[in-house]
């Protein structure tokens, strides 16, 4: 058995490799900026400061439409070598909107204060998307004959 030493590359080197060659990269015709669909990137912009793959601390806010909840995932600052499954910590928030936003802000502020307001804004949009909408035309019932 060969002893494989894990070598960590610098954040700058990782960014130089990933900035134009990522599977999550979304290039749109007519837009000068590049977008990305990666986890731990709240803004969705392909920038060094927002990159979830490169930065050691990251926050991700997603919606769980089946349970009508917000899933908040934080990435630990120092990755445990050889155990990538222990890096993200996930919390499911299924409360009313005000309590959920307050919890998101307090958790993210402790973890990465720079991204607190962005995470709250994203959670707010997701809460609106989870909320069921009323029909514009009232109740519409369809009777089926057996």
C-alpha positions, 0 to 999 in steps of 0.5 A: 500500500502506498502512503499518499500525502494529501497536499493542499493547494493555496486558495489562489491556485485553486481559483486560477484553475477553477475560474474558467473551467468549472462544471458549474459555470453558466455563460450567457450570451449578451452578459459580460459577467459569468454566473455559477450554480455551485453550492455555497455561492449565495450570489451566483456570480463567478467571483473569487470572493463568492466562490463556494468551492475555493473559500474555506468558509461558506454558507448555502441556503436552499428550499425544501419544498416537500417539507416547506422548510429552509435548509441552511448548510455551513461549511467548516473553515478547516476541512478535515483531510480525508473526511469530506462528509464531515465538512458541511453542517446542515440545519433545517428551519421549519418555523414561521417566516420571521423566526426563520429569518432571525435564525438564518441571520444569527447562524450566518453572522456567527459563521461568516458575518460578511454573508449574513444579509445576503443569506437573509435575502435569499431565505426571504425569497425562498420562503415566498416561493415555498408559500402556496399561492391563491388562485387568481380566479377563485376555486375551480372544481372539476367533477369526474364521473366514475 
